[in-house]
């Protein structure tokens, strides 16, 4: 879901997508999703 949010809101490079996929800590992923929803840039 985080990758979908990042793609839609900002675009996402392949390397950034790969880096995001490597994160396994669910609390970090949830926190990042919350930040994306509020971010302007």
Secondary structure as GFF3:
##gff-version 3
##sequence-region A 1 41
A	DSSP	alpha_helix	2	10	.	.	.	ID=ss1
A	DSSP	alpha_helix	14	21	.	.	.	ID=ss2
A	DSSP	alpha_helix	26	38	.	.	.	ID=ss3
###
